[in-house]
Amino acid sequence: MAQAGYDIRTARAMGFCDGVKEAVRKAKLASARHAEARRQGRAGRLFLLGQIIHNPRVNRELRESGIEPLDAAELGQLQREDWVIVPAFGAPVPVYETLQRIGCTVIDTTCGWVKRVWAPAQRFSGAGLPVVIHGKPDHEETLATRSRIPGPHLVVSNIEEASRLAEAIRRGSDAKGEQAAWFNLPKEKTGGRFDPSVHLDRMGLVNQTTMLSSESRAIERMLESALRQRLGAPPGPERFQSLGTFCPATQERQDAVRTLIEEFEPDLMLVIGGFNSSNTGHLARIASERVRTFHIRDRGDLIGRARIRHLPVGAREPVIEANWLPQPPARIGITAGASTPDEEIAALIEMLESLAETGARPSRSEAGNEEERPWP
C-alpha cells in the first residue's frame, strides 16, 4: 500500500501462528479463572514458567494481568494451591515431575508441533541410535526435547558444527584418543553419555521446530553422506534415521519473506519479533542476504527518522544505528516472527507513515516501556 511517500508491503504469512495464539489464549483464560478462584479462597499465586512466547510486550501484558514469572530454579517455593503455566516451548521432564510432586495446578500451553519432536527423538534413542538435534542448546524447546532422550545425544547449532561432526564421522576410530579433543563441541551441547569415539557410526536426526529448514536439510544430507563414506555403503535404517520436525507456520513464514523480497524488491526490510526469538532471527537472516534488514522487537525500537535500535544478524546484543530510514519515495517490506501480535505490526506501519509525514522523533511514552528498553 502506498502511503505518505512510502510503499509498504507485508509478507503474506507473518505474525502469530496458531500455536502461539492458543498459548496466549490459554494463559489469559487461566488468569481470569485464577482471579475468580482466588477471590473464593481456592487458589494461591499464579506463575508462568519463563516466558509464554519470545515477545516482550506479550509477556509484559501477562505480568500486568497478575501472572508472576517463575524460573525453573525457583520451583521449590511453590505450594500445592499455586497455579503454574507451562509455556509454548514446553518444559524438561524434571520440571513436570516436580510440579506433579508438589500437586499444584498446571496449565500446559506446549505447542503441538513441539510435542511432535519428542516421539521420534525417543524412538531413535530406543532403537540404539545416538540422537543429533539441529537446534540451539539453550533454547527452551531444545532443553525440553533433550530431557526426553534417555540415551546419547548432542546438539549442533549450525552448518559449521555439523561439518565438524561429519568429519568426525568420516574419520571414525582412526582418530583414536584425539577424536574427542578434535571434535571439540562444548559440553553443554552433549548429553546422555555421548562419546564421539564410539557413537559416530549411527544416528537419528531431529530438529528444533523453528530452525531454518534449508539448513536442517543440508545437515541431514551432510551427515548421511559422511556415514555412507565411513561404511562404504548407504546406511540403512538401523544406522541412520531422520525426521524433519519443522513447524509448518515457521516454514510458511520463511517462504513468504523470500517471495516478498523477490516480487516487491524492497529498499529496506523490517523484521519484528523478540531478540531471543529463534524463528524471528531466521527471518532476519533470510532477508539480510538479499536486502538491507533491521530486526526490531517492536515499534519502540524506531527512534525517529534518525536512529533505530536493532539486532544485527548473528549478534548477541542490539545496537543503535543512525540514518536508517530512506527518504521517500521508498519501498519498505515488513515481516514478523510467529510470536508477534497483529496489532504490533499495524502499529509499526502507522508509525512509519507518521515518520514519513513529520520526521519527528516519537516521545518516550510512544516508544515503549523505558524499564525494558534503555534509551541512549
C-alpha positions in Angstrom: 0.0 0.0 0.0 1.4 3.4 -1.0 1.1 5.8 2.0 2.7 9.1 2.8 5.7 8.6 0.5 6.4 5.0 1.4 5.2 1.9 -0.4 4.8 -0.5 2.5 4.1 -4.2 1.8 3.9 -7.1 4.3 4.7 -10.7 3.8 1.6 -12.9 3.1 2.3 -15.0 6.1 3.7 -13.4 9.3 2.9 -12.8 13.0 1.1 -15.1 15.4 0.9 -18.7 14.4 -2.0 -20.9 15.7 0.2 -22.5 18.4 1.1 -19.1 19.8 -2.5 -17.8 19.6 -3.6 -20.9 21.6 -0.8 -20.5 24.2 -1.7 -16.8 24.8 -5.4 -17.6 24.9 -4.9 -20.3 27.5 -2.7 -18.1 29.6 -5.3 -15.2 29.6 -8.1 -17.7 30.3 -6.0 -19.1 33.2 -5.5 -15.6 34.6 -9.3 -14.9 34.6 -10.1 -18.3 36.2 -7.4 -17.9 38.7 -8.6 -14.5 39.8 -12.1 -15.9 40.4 -10.7 -18.9 42.3 -8.5 -16.7 44.4 -11.5 -14.5 45.3 -13.2 -17.6 46.6 -10.1 -18.7 48.5 -9.5 -21.7 46.3 -6.1 -20.7 44.7 -2.7 -19.5 45.7 -0.5 -17.5 43.3 -0.4 -17.8 39.5 3.0 -18.3 37.9 4.4 -18.5 34.4 7.4 -20.7 33.8 9.8 -18.5 31.9 8.2 -16.7 29.0 4.9 -17.8 27.3 6.5 -16.8 24.0 9.5 -14.8 22.9 7.7 -11.4 22.7 8.5 -8.8 25.4 5.2 -6.9 25.0 3.1 -10.0 25.3 5.0 -11.2 28.4 4.7 -7.8 30.0 0.9 -7.8 29.4 0.6 -11.2 31.1 2.6 -9.9 34.1 0.3 -6.9 34.3 -2.6 -9.3 34.4 -1.3 -10.8 37.6 0.8 -13.7 36.3 4.2 -13.9 38.1 7.3 -15.1 36.3 8.9 -18.2 37.6 12.4 -19.7 36.9 12.8 -23.4 37.0 15.3 -23.0 39.8 12.6 -21.4 41.9 10.2 -24.4 41.8 10.9 -25.1 45.4 8.9 -22.1 46.5 5.6 -23.5 45.0 2.8 -24.6 47.2 0.0 -27.1 46.4 -2.6 -24.3 46.0 -0.5 -22.4 43.4 -1.1 -22.5 39.6 1.7 -22.8 37.0 1.5 -22.1 33.3 4.0 -24.1 31.2 4.9 -22.0 28.0 4.5 -22.9 24.4 8.1 -24.2 24.2 7.3 -27.0 26.7 9.5 -27.8 29.8 12.0 -30.5 30.7 10.7 -33.7 32.3 12.1 -33.0 35.8 10.1 -29.8 35.8 6.8 -31.7 35.2 7.8 -34.3 37.8 8.4 -31.5 40.4 5.1 -29.9 39.6 3.3 -33.2 39.9 5.0 -34.0 43.2 4.0 -30.6 44.6 0.5 -31.1 43.4 -0.1 -27.6 42.1 -2.5 -26.8 39.2 -0.7 -27.0 35.8 -1.9 -25.2 32.7 0.2 -26.7 29.8 0.3 -24.5 26.7 3.0 -26.5 24.9 2.7 -26.2 21.1 1.5 -29.5 19.5 4.4 -29.2 16.9 6.9 -29.1 19.7 5.5 -32.3 21.2 5.8 -34.0 17.8 9.6 -33.7 18.1 9.7 -35.7 21.3 8.3 -39.0 19.9 10.8 -39.6 17.1 13.7 -38.5 19.4 12.7 -41.1 21.9 12.1 -43.7 19.2 15.5 -43.2 17.7 17.2 -43.4 21.1 15.2 -46.5 21.9 16.4 -48.1 18.7 20.0 -47.6 19.8 20.7 -44.5 17.7 22.5 -41.6 19.3 20.3 -38.6 18.6 21.5 -35.4 16.9 19.4 -32.3 17.3 19.8 -29.4 15.0 18.9 -26.5 17.4 20.1 -24.0 19.9 21.4 -25.8 23.0 20.0 -23.2 25.4 16.6 -22.8 23.7 13.6 -23.8 25.9 12.3 -26.2 23.2 15.6 -28.0 22.8 16.1 -28.3 26.5 12.6 -29.9 26.7 13.5 -32.3 23.9 16.9 -33.3 25.4 15.3 -34.2 28.7 13.2 -36.8 26.9 16.1 -38.6 25.3 17.4 -41.4 27.5 20.5 -42.2 25.5 23.5 -40.4 24.0 22.7 -37.2 22.1 24.2 -34.0 21.0 23.1 -30.6 19.6 24.5 -28.9 16.5 23.6 -25.3 16.1 24.7 -24.6 12.5 26.4 -25.9 9.4 29.9 -25.3 10.8 29.3 -27.5 13.7 27.6 -30.1 11.5 30.6 -30.1 9.2 32.9 -30.9 12.2 30.6 -33.7 13.2 30.6 -35.0 9.6 34.4 -35.0 9.5 34.5 -36.9 12.9 32.1 -39.5 11.4 34.3 -40.0 8.4 37.4 -40.3 10.5 35.8 -42.9 12.7 38.2 -44.8 15.0 41.2 -43.6 13.1 41.4 -40.5 15.4 41.5 -42.7 18.5 42.1 -40.8 21.7 42.5 -37.5 19.8 39.0 -37.5 18.4 37.1 -36.1 21.4 39.5 -33.2 21.7 39.5 -32.6 17.9 35.7 -32.8 17.7 35.6 -30.0 20.4 31.9 -29.5 20.9 31.1 -27.6 24.1 30.0 -29.8 26.9 26.5 -28.1 27.1 25.8 -29.5 23.6 26.3 -33.1 24.5 24.4 -35.4 26.9 23.4 -38.9 27.8 27.0 -40.1 27.9 27.7 -39.2 24.3 31.2 -40.3 23.4 32.5 -39.3 19.9 34.9 -42.2 19.9 32.1 -44.8 20.0 28.8 -43.1 19.0 29.5 -41.8 15.5 28.7 -44.9 13.4 24.9 -44.5 13.6 22.5 -41.7 14.5 18.9 -40.3 14.4 18.4 -36.7 13.4 15.6 -34.3 14.5 15.5 -30.5 14.6 14.1 -27.7 16.8 10.9 -26.7 15.1 11.9 -23.1 14.4 15.3 -23.7 12.7 15.9 -22.8 9.1 14.5 -25.8 7.2 17.1 -25.4 4.4 19.9 -25.6 6.9 18.4 -28.7 8.6 18.0 -30.5 5.3 21.6 -29.6 4.3 22.8 -31.0 7.7 20.8 -34.2 7.0 22.4 -34.7 3.6 25.9 -33.9 5.1 25.6 -36.5 7.9 24.1 -39.2 5.8 26.9 -38.7 3.2 29.5 -38.9 6.0 28.0 -42.2 7.2 28.0 -43.6 3.7 31.6 -42.8 3.2 32.5 -44.3 6.6 30.5 -47.5 5.9 31.3 -47.8 2.2 27.6 -48.2 1.5 24.3 -46.3 2.1 23.4 -46.5 5.8 20.2 -48.5 6.4 17.6 -47.5 9.0 19.5 -49.4 11.6 22.3 -46.9 11.1 20.6 -43.6 10.1 17.1 -42.2 10.5 15.9 -38.6 10.1 12.6 -36.9 10.5 12.2 -33.2 9.5 10.3 -31.9 12.6 9.6 -28.4 11.1 6.8 -26.2 12.3 4.6 -25.6 9.2 4.0 -22.0 10.3 7.7 -21.4 10.6 8.3 -22.8 7.1 5.4 -20.7 5.7 6.8 -17.5 7.1 10.3 -18.3 5.7 8.8 -18.9 2.3 6.7 -15.8 2.5 9.7 -13.4 3.2 11.6 -14.8 0.3 8.6 -14.3 -2.0 8.1 -10.7 -0.7 11.7 -9.8 -1.5 11.7 -11.4 -4.9 8.4 -9.8 -6.0 8.4 -6.5 -4.2 12.2 -5.7 -4.3 12.1 -3.5 -1.2 14.7 -0.9 -0.4 14.5 -1.9 3.3 13.2 -4.9 5.3 11.9 -4.6 8.9 11.6 -7.9 10.8 9.6 -7.7 14.0 10.0 -10.0 16.9 11.7 -10.7 20.2 15.5 -10.6 20.1 15.6 -14.1 21.7 13.0 -15.5 19.2 14.6 -18.2 17.1 12.1 -18.1 14.2 12.3 -14.3 14.0 16.1 -14.4 13.9 16.0 -16.8 11.0 13.6 -14.5 9.1 16.1 -11.6 9.6 18.9 -13.8 8.3 17.0 -14.8 5.2 16.1 -11.2 4.5 19.5 -9.8 5.2 21.0 -12.0 2.4 19.1 -10.0 -0.2 18.3 -6.5 1.2 19.2 -4.1 4.0 17.4 -5.5 7.0 16.7 -4.5 10.6 15.4 -6.9 13.3 13.5 -4.9 15.9 11.5 -6.0 18.9 8.6 -3.6 18.3 7.7 -0.1 17.2 9.5 1.3 20.2 12.9 0.5 18.6 12.2 3.2 15.9 13.9 6.2 17.5 12.6 8.7 15.0 13.9 9.1 11.4 17.4 9.4 12.7 18.0 6.2 14.7 16.9 2.6 15.1 17.6 0.1 17.7 18.1 -3.4 16.1 19.8 -6.7 16.5 22.2 -7.4 13.7 22.2 -11.0 12.3 24.5 -13.2 14.4 24.9 -10.5 17.1 24.2 -11.1 20.8 23.4 -7.5 21.7 21.3 -4.9 19.9 22.9 -1.7 18.5 21.8 1.8 17.7 22.2 2.8 14.0 21.8 6.2 12.5 20.3 7.3 9.2 18.5 4.0 8.8 15.3 5.2 7.1 15.5 6.2 3.4 13.9 9.4 2.2 10.5 8.8 0.5 9.6 7.6 -2.0 10.9 4.1 -1.0 9.7 0.6 -0.7 9.7 -1.0 2.8 8.9 -4.6 3.4 7.7 -6.0 6.7 7.5 -9.4 8.2 7.2 -10.7 11.7 8.0 -13.7 13.8 5.4 -16.2 15.0 5.3 -14.5 18.4 4.4 -11.0 17.1 0.8 -9.8 17.6 -1.0 -8.4 14.6 -1.6 -5.1 16.5 2.1 -4.6 16.8 2.6 -4.9 13.0 -0.3 -2.4 12.4 1.3 0.0 15.0 4.6 -0.2 13.2 3.1 0.6 9.8 1.2 3.6 11.4 4.5 4.9 12.9 6.3 4.6 9.6 3.6 6.6 7.9 3.9 9.2 10.6 7.6 9.4 10.3 7.3 9.9 6.5 4.9 12.8 7.1 6.7 14.6 10.0 10.2 13.2 10.5 9.6 13.7 14.2 11.2 11.6 16.9 8.5 9.7 18.9 8.2 10.5 22.6 9.4 8.1 25.2 5.8 7.1 26.1 5.1 6.3 22.4 8.4 4.4 22.0 7.8 1.7 24.6 8.5 0.8 28.2 11.6 2.6 29.5 12.2 -0.1 32.1 12.7 -2.8 29.5 14.4 -0.6 26.8 17.2 1.7 28.0 17.4 4.9 26.0 20.8 6.2 24.8 
